[in-house]
Amino acid sequence: MLRVFAPAKINLFLHVGDRRSDGYHELESLAVFADVGDTLKFEPADTLSLAVEGPFAASLAGEADNLVLRTARGVAQIAQRALPRKITLTKNLPVAAGVGGGSSDAAATLRALLLQWEGDQVVLDDFVALASELGSDVPVCFFGQSSWMAGRGDDMARASVPPLHAVLVNPGVSIATRDVFAELRERTGIGAGEWPERFETAQSLFDFLRTTKNDLEAPALGLAPQIGEALRTLRSVAGIELARMSGSGATCFGLFPNEAMAKNAAASIAASRPNWWVKSAQLAPKDPED
């Protein structure tokens, strides 16, 4: 039996460029990963199956073909043989929430089956190619490192980011990414700014992030005004450095100078908004060069 972690992915900023010929948009983003997320358990079995449990399991009840199963079948095609597993997904992250939950689950499945590979030779490029086919965010989730993202999201470079203390908030709404892009009217564009080689301190990162934005925040607010309430709530907390929406929403994050302030903020928000999903989290817990 193998258990793997599928962390939440947070886009600290997201700039949108022109629409591409393949229907995607050119993007620029800085993605980091959190110490909160889903878990997946893989056990030997006679057939391939998936069971979903956890606080957000019901949100996936209507999915006839979960991305985890599609990933497992894709690996079986690479292996050219059946890879029967009983997979149990504990869904701790809200669904369609801008934190890459489904992509991270798929990436964790790729990593797990790679670890359990029984063939003579592993061709990593085949796994990376499959990750890209499964979704724009799956490649960055597969490597699980703080990354600069470009292209449609699958053009990546490592980013050196210090550990960050954050509060993640979802006001209980889900938004389809395609709907947010359909409402996009203004975009920052790409290629205008410089990407620092590394951030030595959290403060230097905060200063950089204040020169950026999430272009999808405005259209998402139009679709789900609750996002505005989440952002106002975060910004009202003493000591907060930055509050912003992640990805295409509706999850928002607040960055704080230290862990104690983040945990206190999470406890306060959770007490005042019991129907929201609220978590204190550490982002970018490891420098890729460590």
Protein Blocks (a to p, Z undefined) as FASTA:
>chain_A
ZZddddddddfbdcdddddfkopacddddddddfbdcdddddddfbdcdddedjklmmmm
mpmbdfklmmmmmmmmmnopacddddddddfbcehehnommmmmmmmmmmmmmmmpcbfb
dcfklmmmmmmmnomklmmmmnopacddehjopaccdddddddddddddehiacdfklmm
mmpmbdgbehkaccdfbdfbfklmmmmmmmgccfklmmmmmmmmmlmmmmmmmmmpghia
bdcdehjbjadcdddfbfklmmmmmmmmmmmmmmbccddddehkbcfkZZ
